[in-house]
Amino acid sequence: MKRTLGRLLAIILVVTFLLGPGLKQVQADASGATATAVASWTGITLAAATLAYLAWLYRPANRPVDWSVKGPGGYYLGLYTGVSFIPTMDWHYKSPDFNFGAQTPYPTTASNIALGTSPVVGAKFGYYFHKLPNIGLEGDFFYSKPSAKSQKVRLSPPFPPNNAIPGSQALFPGQDMNQWTLAIHIMARLGLIKDDEVPFGRLQPYVGLGPGFTVLYGQDDSAKNFGIDGLVGVRFMLRKNLSIFSEFKFNHQFAVELEHQRLKQLPPGFQTQRAMASFDLTMLTWAVGMCVHFW
């Protein structure tokens, strides 16, 4: 027992050391949300350490794995990468910020704000039922960095003539953004191209839909939101225990709210005008990856 606990502690220390630089970077990016960043990445570190320990405990040298097909269902673990796209959106600036910079004169909407295209990395773990092999459950985690560049936006209603920068246009300041999402999907699939090695079918189109929890880190605040997460894709079984897949994913969050958001960069000598911004965020992702299947 002592040896087991000692090995587990050693694994946690190693994984914490390896993830340390990433934790510091996330903390730097998530200005105004350090506590959330620490809690999130501490949980990720402990989860990674636990998985590493379980992988060591049940390694093939210790307990041989039976890869024979035992049924049409089973577990799978996958890793993937891809690219995300975010359609332009309207940011509704409300609740002028009285404690951080110069407040806006009244609520206004900045139209067609664009966030950048971003690489995506993710992991998934799922299970298809043996008695209902067309139905399954899947947990999905992915990360991206959809940062915004400086851009011209239109204000409605426009700011009054006595404002530091009056009129209906503004230069929206860019900012770094990071997001991670944890989603749970109810999955449905079909099995095509059946053979003796993969009786369910080597070619497997599938769809999934379920709730998602997303944390969006801006430079001055972070937002935590529940939304809708879904995907449609196709998997091809290279072997009975190994597959590749390609999928299109979507994630929609309602009424995301970020405080202390800059609206206009004022001339030298003035503070930046800020307010709380509210917006709906849709992320579209194309991803490719590989799964290992445990029957």
Wavefront OBJ file of the C-alpha trace (Angstrom):
o trace
v 0.000 0.000 0.000
v 2.815 2.404 0.905
v 4.587 1.652 -2.384
v 1.375 2.326 -4.314
v 0.793 5.661 -2.570
v 4.414 6.592 -3.097
v 4.174 5.903 -6.812
v 0.949 7.894 -7.069
v 2.547 10.863 -5.287
v 5.565 10.676 -7.585
v 3.327 10.703 -10.659
v 1.386 13.735 -9.367
v 4.635 15.623 -8.760
v 5.963 14.817 -12.235
v 2.743 15.808 -14.008
v 2.494 19.002 -11.946
v 6.064 19.867 -12.935
v 5.318 19.238 -16.612
v 2.116 21.305 -16.582
v 3.567 24.109 -14.495
v 4.600 26.357 -17.430
v 1.170 25.960 -18.995
v -0.494 26.886 -15.701
v 1.571 30.068 -15.447
v 0.685 30.982 -19.031
v -3.039 30.497 -18.433
v -2.830 32.599 -15.301
v -1.128 35.347 -17.277
v -3.716 35.197 -20.048
v -6.654 35.137 -17.619
v -6.046 38.498 -15.962
v -8.849 39.137 -13.511
v -9.677 35.426 -13.266
v -6.615 33.952 -11.544
v -8.616 31.970 -9.005
v -10.652 30.307 -11.747
v -7.505 29.513 -13.735
v -5.772 27.985 -10.710
v -8.802 25.863 -9.818
v -9.273 24.695 -13.413
v -5.695 23.715 -14.051
v -5.286 22.148 -10.621
v -8.205 19.859 -11.474
v -6.673 19.091 -14.883
v -3.331 18.283 -13.244
v -4.909 15.896 -10.728
v -6.996 14.241 -13.439
v -3.920 13.759 -15.628
v -2.017 12.283 -12.695
v -4.862 9.880 -11.943
v -5.061 8.734 -15.564
v -1.290 8.270 -15.652
v -1.460 6.158 -12.504
v -4.288 4.000 -13.835
v -2.419 3.537 -17.111
v 0.630 2.371 -15.170
v -1.410 0.142 -12.849
v -3.158 -1.645 -15.714
v -0.250 -1.629 -18.143
v -0.024 -4.681 -20.451
v 3.026 -5.999 -18.608
v 1.029 -6.093 -15.394
v -2.329 -7.308 -16.707
v -2.631 -8.458 -20.324
v -5.424 -6.785 -22.266
v -7.863 -8.995 -24.138
v -8.449 -7.249 -27.488
v -10.879 -9.829 -28.803
v -14.306 -8.620 -29.873
v -16.843 -9.272 -27.117
v -19.771 -7.345 -28.482
v -20.818 -4.496 -30.752
v -20.501 -1.877 -27.975
v -17.560 -0.884 -25.827
v -15.395 1.978 -24.533
v -13.185 4.291 -26.560
v -10.623 6.988 -25.846
v -9.650 9.546 -28.489
v -7.417 12.550 -29.112
v -7.980 15.127 -31.838
v -6.890 18.455 -33.262
v -8.513 20.895 -35.630
v -9.400 24.507 -36.277
v -12.260 26.661 -34.963
v -14.194 29.451 -36.637
v -16.407 31.996 -34.861
v -19.004 33.947 -36.888
v -19.142 37.690 -36.277
v -21.362 38.798 -33.408
v -22.845 41.883 -31.781
v -21.551 42.935 -28.372
v -24.108 44.742 -26.224
v -22.309 47.184 -23.931
v -24.337 47.901 -20.806
v -23.779 48.696 -17.128
v -21.060 51.364 -17.542
v -17.867 50.531 -15.646
v -17.480 53.103 -12.854
v -14.432 51.462 -11.263
v -12.205 50.663 -14.220
v -11.456 53.362 -16.805
v -13.887 55.912 -18.253
v -17.512 54.767 -18.325
v -19.615 54.814 -21.486
v -22.334 57.517 -21.633
v -25.165 54.973 -22.094
v -25.728 51.398 -23.356
v -24.827 50.765 -26.992
v -24.244 47.843 -29.379
v -21.039 47.254 -31.354
v -21.895 45.312 -34.525
v -20.006 42.546 -36.303
v -17.127 41.974 -33.881
v -14.899 39.180 -35.187
v -12.801 36.766 -33.135
v -9.860 35.021 -34.747
v -9.582 31.527 -36.221
v -7.818 29.250 -33.755
v -6.238 25.795 -33.550
v -8.147 23.355 -31.317
v -6.909 20.397 -29.280
v -9.181 17.981 -27.465
v -9.817 14.576 -25.951
v -12.912 12.397 -25.682
v -13.996 9.311 -23.783
v -17.143 7.398 -24.638
v -19.124 4.189 -24.424
v -21.571 2.441 -26.769
v -23.961 -0.024 -25.157
v -23.673 -3.711 -26.049
v -27.439 -4.221 -26.080
v -28.039 -0.926 -27.952
v -24.870 -0.549 -30.033
v -26.304 2.369 -32.019
v -26.579 4.484 -28.851
v -23.832 5.762 -26.563
v -22.548 8.469 -24.244
v -19.458 10.630 -24.720
v -17.489 13.152 -22.665
v -15.578 15.740 -24.705
v -12.977 18.323 -23.614
v -11.365 20.853 -25.964
v -9.313 24.061 -25.812
v -8.786 26.955 -28.243
v -7.531 30.550 -28.296
v -9.991 32.704 -30.317
v -8.263 36.066 -29.758
v -9.680 39.307 -31.197
v -7.711 41.770 -33.331
v -8.176 45.523 -33.325
v -11.044 46.358 -35.709
v -13.514 49.073 -36.673
v -17.072 48.544 -35.446
v -20.354 50.427 -35.792
v -22.179 51.683 -32.692
v -25.950 51.789 -32.335
v -26.999 54.183 -30.929
v -23.965 56.394 -31.665
v -22.196 58.290 -28.908
v -23.150 61.970 -28.423
v -21.117 64.938 -29.713
v -19.752 65.734 -26.243
v -18.222 62.253 -25.904
v -14.423 61.936 -26.067
v -14.857 60.154 -29.411
v -18.358 60.942 -30.730
v -20.190 59.267 -33.579
v -21.300 55.850 -34.771
v -17.896 54.197 -35.343
v -15.201 53.031 -32.954
v -11.848 51.268 -33.120
v -12.497 48.137 -31.054
v -9.248 47.238 -29.216
v -8.104 43.659 -29.659
v -7.477 41.265 -26.774
v -6.197 37.761 -26.113
v -8.860 35.174 -25.316
v -8.728 31.535 -24.221
v -11.581 29.071 -23.891
v -12.107 25.500 -22.758
v -15.260 23.446 -22.969
v -16.374 20.251 -21.236
v -19.396 18.643 -22.926
v -21.478 15.482 -22.527
v -23.060 14.049 -25.686
v -25.774 11.512 -26.298
v -24.404 9.647 -29.329
v -26.076 7.793 -32.203
v -24.232 5.873 -34.945
v -24.690 3.559 -37.909
v -22.493 0.613 -38.896
v -21.561 0.138 -42.562
v -19.084 -2.167 -44.364
v -19.407 -5.095 -41.941
v -16.824 -7.899 -41.772
v -15.609 -10.597 -39.399
v -13.084 -8.368 -37.624
v -15.538 -5.480 -37.068
v -19.034 -7.008 -37.125
v -20.759 -3.711 -36.345
v -19.215 -2.067 -39.426
v -15.918 -0.415 -40.283
v -17.522 2.816 -41.516
v -19.521 4.539 -38.759
v -21.318 7.848 -39.362
v -22.386 9.390 -36.049
v -24.041 12.406 -34.421
v -23.998 13.715 -30.859
v -25.810 16.376 -28.881
v -25.782 17.506 -25.270
v -24.974 20.228 -22.732
v -21.605 21.936 -22.601
v -19.875 23.998 -19.904
v -17.503 26.652 -21.247
v -15.086 29.031 -19.553
v -14.037 32.016 -21.685
v -11.029 33.988 -20.438
v -10.687 37.614 -21.567
v -7.856 39.925 -20.570
v -9.822 41.576 -17.765
v -12.542 39.072 -16.848
v -13.751 35.510 -17.396
v -17.207 34.103 -18.123
v -18.582 30.688 -17.200
v -21.556 29.508 -19.246
v -23.705 26.474 -19.980
v -24.642 26.024 -23.619
v -25.453 23.547 -26.364
v -22.713 21.362 -27.831
v -23.073 18.973 -30.763
v -21.206 17.200 -33.513
v -21.595 15.163 -36.683
v -18.819 12.968 -38.017
v -17.637 9.701 -39.480
v -15.292 7.086 -38.035
v -13.380 4.378 -39.906
v -12.119 1.314 -38.046
v -8.568 0.581 -39.184
v -8.570 -2.418 -36.874
v -11.028 -3.740 -34.325
v -9.349 -1.625 -31.624
v -8.129 1.420 -33.601
v -10.013 4.037 -35.604
v -9.591 7.428 -37.246
v -12.343 10.024 -37.414
v -13.284 13.401 -38.813
v -16.063 15.524 -37.365
v -17.733 18.926 -37.501
v -18.530 20.356 -34.064
v -20.616 23.305 -32.920
v -20.892 25.013 -29.558
v -23.335 27.823 -28.749
v -23.330 29.904 -25.576
v -26.144 32.255 -24.646
v -25.687 35.714 -23.087
v -21.963 35.518 -22.291
v -21.043 38.427 -20.000
v -17.569 39.932 -19.624
v -16.934 42.913 -17.361
v -14.422 45.756 -17.875
v -14.578 45.390 -21.659
v -12.948 48.129 -23.710
v -15.118 49.788 -26.308
v -13.049 52.733 -27.562
v -9.385 53.511 -27.315
v -9.428 57.219 -26.469
v -6.754 59.767 -27.434
v -3.582 60.092 -25.319
v -4.356 61.498 -21.900
v -7.784 59.810 -21.715
v -8.745 56.535 -20.117
v -10.223 53.726 -22.199
v -14.022 53.631 -22.163
v -15.275 50.382 -20.666
v -18.541 48.642 -19.824
v -19.926 45.152 -19.243
v -20.402 43.383 -22.600
v -23.024 40.711 -23.295
v -23.111 38.551 -26.437
v -24.039 35.136 -27.850
v -21.028 33.089 -28.957
v -21.065 30.328 -31.579
v -17.948 28.254 -32.216
v -17.695 26.003 -35.284
v -14.894 23.429 -35.318
v -13.546 20.933 -37.833
v -11.432 18.231 -36.212
v -9.602 15.001 -37.077
v -8.328 12.417 -34.623
v -7.763 8.827 -33.586
v -9.484 6.536 -31.063
v -8.430 3.408 -29.208
v -11.337 1.036 -28.522
v -11.694 -1.222 -25.486
v -14.276 -3.943 -26.009
l 1 2 3 4 5 6 7 8 9 10 11 12 13 14 15 16 17 18 19 20 21 22 23 24 25 26 27 28 29 30 31 32 33 34 35 36 37 38 39 40 41 42 43 44 45 46 47 48 49 50 51 52 53 54 55 56 57 58 59 60 61 62 63 64 65 66 67 68 69 70 71 72 73 74 75 76 77 78 79 80 81 82 83 84 85 86 87 88 89 90 91 92 93 94 95 96 97 98 99 100 101 102 103 104 105 106 107 108 109 110 111 112 113 114 115 116 117 118 119 120 121 122 123 124 125 126 127 128 129 130 131 132 133 134 135 136 137 138 139 140 141 142 143 144 145 146 147 148 149 150 151 152 153 154 155 156 157 158 159 160 161 162 163 164 165 166 167 168 169 170 171 172 173 174 175 176 177 178 179 180 181 182 183 184 185 186 187 188 189 190 191 192 193 194 195 196 197 198 199 200 201 202 203 204 205 206 207 208 209 210 211 212 213 214 215 216 217 218 219 220 221 222 223 224 225 226 227 228 229 230 231 232 233 234 235 236 237 238 239 240 241 242 243 244 245 246 247 248 249 250 251 252 253 254 255 256 257 258 259 260 261 262 263 264 265 266 267 268 269 270 271 272 273 274 275 276 277 278 279 280 281 282 283 284 285 286 287 288 289 290 291 292 293 294 295
